Amino acid sequence: MKKCVLIFMSLVFLLSGCGIIAEKPDVTPAPEAESQFVFTRENFPVVEGGAALEPLAESVASVMLGESRESVADLLDFGNTGQSYENLMAGRCGLVLAAEPSQAVMELMVSDSPCALAPIARDGLVFFVSQSNPVDNLTVDEILKIYTGKYDSWSDVSGDDVPIKAFTRGEWSGSRAAMDNLVMSGAEFAAPAADASESVFDGSEGAIGYSLYHYADIMRMAGDYKILTVEGVRPSNETIASGEYPLVANYCAAISAEAEEDSPERILWAWLQGAEGQKFIALQGYVPAQ
């Protein structure tokens, strides 16, 4: 079986315009690595996943193939977490990088089309409101009561007497899966103000929406809206890494459980979990799983 030598030095070389961080870390190759696996356009797996991990996938493909991030875009299909997992189960892609799936999708991945799923990074489920909203903090219980309709005015959480407009996300969204897993725990959503992304979040005083921290703040998809603290803890890479922030979700890498040991997708899947892959993930601005 071919083993993968992905020498980390090669993963942080300067690529003009690629957005790769150019620091030179003190890293040595894994001692068990004996021969180098060469990724090419012909053998590079089809990679799909959620929008929050698209920058990571671009960086990985860029350095593995020695191309710019723009030129590897045709090898990637990112945007819908649930659809990506469905495509993996149907054999339409080789590797998925996305938020941990909902329990319903997870059950399908175990029973109908077995997949190998492993955490590679962590993120926080965050909530945002208009800058004009005086509320700065919510508890997890208050969030649950807002989204189940038990609280329908911001005065219920020490805010103004303004109706709450709770925006949610589509059922195939990675942040919706995190919301289901971390907050709702089987509870039913009240009729949502909108079932869409931040682009439909209207920013009014009564509105509240949610997303994953990296997508909302680092990638600026929440714009200038105010990101709330939860249980008094502000989301950041540091509080997510430490577990101090109370709503932490996993990003996962997934392949078919039947992928060959020396297949490109399994080699890349294993590398993302290893020491060099985890350091590369951190260099891209994500919180590594280890």
MIGULUM-276421 format. One line per field, with one value per residue (C-alpha): x, y, z; residue number from 1. Coordinates in nm, 3 decimals, m for minus. Example, Ala and Ser with C-alpha at 12.3 -4.5 7.8 and 13.67 -1.06 7.14 Angstrom:
BEGIN
east 1.230_1.367
north m0.450_m0.106
up 0.780_0.714
k 1_2
! end
This chain:
BEGIN
east 0.000_0.124_0.179_0.148_0.439_0.287_0.584_0.439_0.708_0.555_0.213_0.309_0.517_0.430_0.171_0.114_m0.245_m0.341_m0.403_m0.174_m0.018_0.354_0.491_0.745_0.651_0.896_0.741_0.901_0.739_0.567_0.837_0.637_0.606_0.828_0.719_0.545_0.194_0.160_m0.178_m0.265_m0.574_m0.650_m0.649_m0.758_m1.093_m1.408_m1.450_m1.781_m1.903_m2.043_m1.959_m1.767_m1.503_m1.462_m1.153_m0.988_m1.066_m0.927_m0.605_m0.561_m0.625_m0.401_m0.094_m0.146_m0.165_0.066_m0.201_m0.368_m0.685_m0.878_m0.764_m0.866_m1.222_m1.349_m1.253_m1.470_m1.845_m1.931_m2.244_m2.495_m2.387_m2.674_m2.657_m2.283_m2.339_m2.615_m2.380_m2.112_m2.357_m2.461_m2.099_m2.107_m1.810_m1.510_m1.460_m1.687_m1.566_m1.862_m2.026_m2.122_m2.449_m2.781_m2.883_m3.117_m2.841_m2.599_m2.835_m2.850_m2.470_m2.452_m2.735_m2.793_m2.450_m2.174_m1.932_m1.618_m1.664_m1.394_m1.375_m1.104_m1.193_m1.427_m1.651_m1.913_m2.283_m2.338_m2.639_m2.661_m2.902_m2.927_m2.685_m2.991_m3.103_m2.992_m2.965_m2.602_m2.627_m2.859_m2.855_m2.897_m3.238_m3.346_m3.238_m3.442_m3.748_m3.710_m3.691_m3.975_m4.197_m4.223_m4.062_m4.208_m4.091_m3.744_m3.885_m3.886_m3.505_m3.467_m3.482_m3.728_m4.095_m4.039_m4.167_m3.896_m3.841_m3.647_m3.475_m3.370_m3.185_m3.278_m3.282_m2.974_m2.765_m2.462_m2.555_m2.910_m2.762_m2.558_m2.871_m3.064_m2.782_m2.678_m2.993_m3.316_m3.243_m3.563_m3.779_m3.991_m3.916_m4.193_m4.304_m3.989_m3.972_m3.764_m3.606_m3.296_m2.939_m2.803_m2.870_m3.242_m3.190_m3.341_m3.140_m3.448_m3.451_m3.657_m3.461_m3.228_m3.035_m2.767_m2.468_m2.128_m1.867_m1.609_m1.871_m2.044_m1.746_m1.419_m1.576_m1.793_m2.118_m2.304_m2.199_m2.220_m2.477_m2.404_m2.288_m2.421_m2.241_m2.394_m2.398_m2.175_m1.901_m1.799_m1.733_m1.374_m1.120_m0.979_m1.308_m1.413_m1.078_m1.094_m1.458_m1.547_m1.798_m2.102_m2.213_m1.925_m1.979_m1.746_m1.639_m1.588_m1.417_m1.614_m1.544_m1.709_m1.627_m1.544_m1.273_m0.950_m0.666_m0.442_m0.714_m0.652_m0.963_m0.862_m0.504_m0.631_m0.893_m0.627_m0.385_m0.643_m0.671_m0.296_m0.049_0.057_m0.298_m0.415_m0.138_m0.226_m0.591_m0.485_m0.272_m0.582_m0.757_m0.973_m0.975_m0.822_m0.996_m0.683
north 0.000_0.343_0.557_0.931_1.161_1.504_1.702_2.005_2.232_2.181_2.274_2.625_2.738_3.076_3.057_3.397_3.500_3.171_3.302_3.042_3.153_3.174_3.104_2.823_2.596_2.364_2.036_1.707_1.436_1.144_0.883_0.598_0.767_0.592_0.700_0.999_0.986_1.232_1.393_1.489_1.630_1.281_1.115_1.403_1.308_1.506_1.714_1.858_2.016_2.312_2.671_2.733_2.479_2.590_2.805_2.507_2.277_2.532_2.562_2.185_2.129_2.424_2.299_1.934_2.010_2.312_2.530_2.855_2.844_2.985_2.709_2.423_2.553_2.313_2.020_2.141_2.178_2.359_2.515_2.255_2.028_1.781_1.746_1.678_1.389_1.257_1.272_1.085_0.808_0.790_0.771_1.109_1.248_1.099_1.324_1.553_1.836_1.973_2.031_1.718_1.591_1.585_1.270_1.172_1.196_1.020_0.723_0.696_0.706_0.412_0.196_0.265_0.359_0.317_0.607_0.674_1.003_1.178_1.521_1.746_2.086_2.260_2.563_2.742_2.787_3.162_3.391_3.743_4.034_4.392_4.642_4.834_4.541_4.613_4.240_4.126_3.781_3.480_3.154_2.824_2.785_3.129_3.039_2.719_2.909_3.166_2.903_2.691_3.000_3.009_3.353_3.581_3.924_4.054_4.176_3.807_3.823_4.171_4.349_4.594_4.511_4.414_4.095_3.834_3.728_3.401_3.320_2.960_2.765_2.494_2.137_2.044_2.329_2.253_2.524_2.384_2.043_2.209_2.387_2.059_1.875_2.141_2.339_2.184_1.822_1.698_2.000_2.143_2.479_2.738_2.866_3.046_3.404_3.268_2.940_3.074_3.197_3.523_3.687_3.689_3.783_4.132_4.297_4.449_4.517_4.205_3.963_3.686_3.440_3.178_3.030_2.880_3.121_3.078_3.140_3.426_3.617_3.510_3.491_3.797_3.636_3.795_4.139_4.410_4.236_4.191_3.843_3.760_3.606_3.279_3.207_3.514_3.375_3.547_3.310_3.313_3.059_3.059_2.998_2.737_2.556_2.557_2.447_2.755_2.859_2.637_2.553_2.379_2.171_1.951_1.986_1.641_1.469_1.178_0.910_0.585_0.310_0.096_0.331_0.140_0.189_0.338_0.543_0.919_1.002_0.779_0.912_1.271_1.182_1.027_1.315_1.573_1.388_1.355_1.595_1.766_1.801_1.943_2.203_2.296_2.339_2.572_2.776_2.833_2.999_2.708_2.545_2.197_1.898_1.795
up 0.000_m0.085_0.220_0.220_0.281_0.279_0.406_0.575_0.435_0.091_0.221_0.328_0.033_m0.115_m0.390_m0.541_m0.483_m0.322_0.029_0.187_0.514_0.456_0.801_0.816_1.108_1.277_1.165_1.065_0.854_1.022_1.099_0.951_0.612_0.360_0.013_m0.136_m0.278_m0.564_m0.615_m0.972_m1.137_m1.260_m0.917_m0.692_m0.534_m0.605_m0.288_m0.171_0.149_0.340_0.249_0.574_0.472_0.110_0.188_0.359_0.066_m0.179_0.020_0.045_m0.327_m0.416_m0.233_m0.319_m0.691_m0.704_m0.859_m0.759_m0.552_m0.846_m1.082_m0.847_m0.807_m1.074_m0.849_m0.561_m0.506_m0.185_m0.041_0.080_0.364_0.348_m0.029_m0.003_0.237_0.011_m0.289_m0.094_m0.008_m0.375_m0.492_m0.669_m0.474_m0.296_0.007_0.207_0.432_0.624_0.959_1.148_0.997_1.174_1.357_1.073_0.811_1.045_1.073_0.693_0.675_0.912_0.781_0.411_0.279_0.540_0.556_0.757_0.943_1.147_1.316_1.173_1.322_1.564_1.539_1.743_1.672_1.700_1.701_1.562_1.586_1.467_1.615_1.737_1.954_2.316_2.399_2.405_2.566_2.567_2.759_2.577_2.744_2.622_2.266_2.287_2.407_2.128_1.856_1.996_2.021_2.401_2.394_2.128_2.249_2.324_2.656_2.759_2.762_2.913_2.579_2.428_2.380_2.015_1.850_1.789_1.427_1.454_1.125_1.075_0.804_0.558_0.685_0.475_0.618_0.837_1.084_1.100_1.186_1.463_1.585_1.591_1.770_2.022_2.104_1.982_2.081_1.918_2.001_1.720_1.563_1.578_1.237_1.122_0.997_0.709_0.611_0.449_0.485_0.625_0.288_0.378_0.744_0.734_1.013_1.176_1.549_1.617_1.400_1.520_1.306_1.351_1.172_1.244_1.380_1.104_0.836_1.018_1.158_0.995_0.645_0.727_0.611_0.904_0.781_1.044_1.262_1.631_1.731_2.079_2.369_2.494_2.868_2.897_2.672_2.350_2.059_1.933_1.815_2.169_2.354_2.098_2.128_2.509_2.522_2.725_2.459_2.529_2.173_1.999_1.684_1.482_1.122_0.974_0.684_0.539_0.281_0.184_0.433_0.130_m0.003_m0.067_0.182_m0.087_m0.258_m0.288_m0.085_0.208_0.201_0.212_0.477_0.701_0.650_0.760_1.092_1.147_1.307_0.984_0.857_1.188_1.186_0.830_0.932_1.214_0.973_0.762_1.057_1.175_1.519_1.477_1.633_1.826
k 1_2_3_4_5_6_7_8_9_10_11_12_13_14_15_16_17_18_19_20_21_22_23_24_25_26_27_28_29_30_31_32_33_34_35_36_37_38_39_40_41_42_43_44_45_46_47_48_49_50_51_52_53_54_55_56_57_58_59_60_61_62_63_64_65_66_67_68_69_70_71_72_73_74_75_76_77_78_79_80_81_82_83_84_85_86_87_88_89_90_91_92_93_94_95_96_97_98_99_100_101_102_103_104_105_106_107_108_109_110_111_112_113_114_115_116_117_118_119_120_121_122_123_124_125_126_127_128_129_130_131_132_133_134_135_136_137_138_139_140_141_142_143_144_145_146_147_148_149_150_151_152_153_154_155_156_157_158_159_160_161_162_163_164_165_166_167_168_169_170_171_172_173_174_175_176_177_178_179_180_181_182_183_184_185_186_187_188_189_190_191_192_193_194_195_196_197_198_199_200_201_202_203_204_205_206_207_208_209_210_211_212_213_214_215_216_217_218_219_220_221_222_223_224_225_226_227_228_229_230_231_232_233_234_235_236_237_238_239_240_241_242_243_244_245_246_247_248_249_250_251_252_253_254_255_256_257_258_259_260_261_262_263_264_265_266_267_268_269_270_271_272_273_274_275_276_277_278_279_280_281_282_283_284_285_286_287_288_289_290
! end
